Amino acid sequence: MNEDRLKGNWEEMRGKVQRKWGELTDDELDQVKGSRKELVGILQKRYGKAKDEIEREVKSLEES
């Protein structure tokens, strides 16, 4: 999913993100506003995983 599609479908993706990464706060999700780069950065910081691993997980979630 490209950046524009992610922004357009953010409300749907937001629910998926909340279910998968339940420790994220509403403020963090509001900060993302559909930006893949912001989402990946917040997830890296929160969960301490490598960027490529987080990007794979986000892509998998988008495709589900």
NORBELNOR-V755913 format. One record per residue. N is the residue number from 0. RES is the residue in one letter. SS is DSSP state (2 for helix, 1 for strand, 0 for the rest). Layout:
n | res | ss
N | RES | SS
N | RES | SS
This chain:
n | res | ss
0 | M | 0
1 | N | 0
2 | E | 2
3 | D | 2
4 | R | 2
5 | L | 2
6 | K | 2
7 | G | 2
8 | N | 0
9 | W | 2
10 | E | 2
11 | E | 2
12 | M | 2
13 | R | 2
14 | G | 2
15 | K | 2
16 | V | 2
17 | Q | 2
18 | R | 2
19 | K | 2
20 | W | 0
21 | G | 0
22 | E | 0
23 | L | 0
24 | T | 0
25 | D | 2
26 | D | 2
27 | E | 2
28 | L | 2
29 | D | 2
30 | Q | 2
31 | V | 2
32 | K | 0
33 | G | 0
34 | S | 0
35 | R | 2
36 | K | 2
37 | E | 2
38 | L | 2
39 | V | 2
40 | G | 2
41 | I | 2
42 | L | 2
43 | Q | 2
44 | K | 2
45 | R | 2
46 | Y | 2
47 | G | 0
48 | K | 0
49 | A | 0
50 | K | 2
51 | D | 2
52 | E | 2
53 | I | 2
54 | E | 2
55 | R | 2
56 | E | 2
57 | V | 2
58 | K | 2
59 | S | 2
60 | L | 2
61 | E | 2
62 | E | 2
63 | S | 0
